[in-house]
Amino acid sequence: MSLKLQHGEIVVRLVRVRDAKALEALILGHRSWLRPWEATNPSGANSFDIKRMIRGLLRQADQMQGLPMVIEFKGELVGQLNVANILYGSVSSANIGYWISPEVAGKNITPISVALVTDYLFNIVGLHRVQIDIRPENAASLRVVEKLGFRFEGTKLAYIHINGDWRDHHSFALTAPEVEGGLLNRWLHDLIAKPKYPFRGSDI
Ligand SMILES: CC(C)(COP(=O)(O)OP(=O)(O)OC[C@H]1O[C@@H](n2cnc3c(N)ncnc32)[C@H](O)[C@@H]1OP(=O)(O)O)[C@@H](O)C(=O)NCCC(=O)NCCS
């Protein structure tokens, strides 16, 4: 299976086992940046085997339960975007998670990647809903969904085990009819029309 989505210098493609070394260097090189937002094992056993993680994610992709992607910027691997919990039929939804290297943060790489993947999930996979769950403390990630116009749907208490404990998450979603003309198109139009976004996470 091959999948590559692109906008300008941003490429979002399926992860490969041979990305392991570069991914490991990024993850280990930016521990303090990633740790507050990283999923952890509630049993306390947190082993880090990147090849095993990639193989596990690719098995989910084979069964169309997930799409494990990496983000490239100017030809360099800079982050991960994972589509998880893909459900079909009467639910037809999926969850998106992401992180990016601090060296390229603040360049709209994540919102553009999320928009590319959301359009793919709606228009090619045929899903109806895309969801993103974010810790209320994660101001940068809240900005990503705000900029893209994901709707705030409520707060899930003690929802995901992150950085060693069960953490509350704000839940955001979009359904396909809300972005009929495409999320990336809407984003690009909004960027031209109103480069500053007045809505902030603290408004929730
Ligand atoms: C959240 C994250 C993916 C955002 O990615 P990004 O590509 O930088 O997204 P954006 O360019 O839209 O920036 C989002 C906000 O980050 C903040 N930001 C910008 N540059 C930054 C920098 N160098 N360092 C920290 N935060 C920065 C700004 O508030 C920005 O909002 P603005 O565009 O209104 O100024 C990234 O910060 C990250 O990987 N953080 C650590 C892991 C994480 O939080 N993952 C998400 C879990 S839900």
The ligand as an ORCA input file, in Angstrom:
! r2SCAN-3c Opt
* xyz 0 1
  C       1.033     20.870     18.445
  C       1.987     20.874     17.264
  C       1.817     19.583     16.470
  C       1.666     22.087     16.352
  O       2.389     21.951     15.142
  P       2.812     23.212     14.220
  O       3.135     22.657     12.878
  O       3.824     24.025     14.898
  O       1.419     24.016     14.157
  P       1.230     25.585     13.828
  O       2.261     26.061     12.894
  O      -0.199     25.718     13.459
  O       1.446     26.300     15.232
  C       0.464     26.147     16.246
  C       0.798     27.072     17.414
  O       2.018     26.666     18.017
  C       2.629     27.832     18.628
  N       4.011     27.937     18.145
  C       4.476     28.542     17.035
  N       5.815     28.407     16.943
  C       6.200     27.696     18.025
  C       7.453     27.246     18.495
  N       8.587     27.481     17.824
  N       7.478     26.536     19.644
  C       6.350     26.283     20.319
  N       5.106     26.675     19.901
  C       5.042     27.394     18.783
  C       1.833     29.036     18.233
  O       0.948     29.337     19.272
  C       1.051     28.515     17.035
  O      -0.178     29.174     16.857
  P      -0.229     30.479     15.881
  O       0.035     29.958     14.497
  O      -1.582     30.999     16.088
  O       0.864     31.411     16.330
  C       3.473     20.994     17.765
  O       3.562     22.125     18.604
  C       3.951     19.740     18.507
  O       4.335     18.755     17.895
  N       3.946     19.794     19.845
  C       4.421     18.672     20.689
  C       3.573     17.392     20.510
  C       2.096     17.665     20.587
  O       1.645     18.512     21.328
  N       1.299     16.919     19.810
  C      -0.154     17.078     19.776
  C      -0.817     16.273     20.824
  S      -2.590     16.533     20.766
*
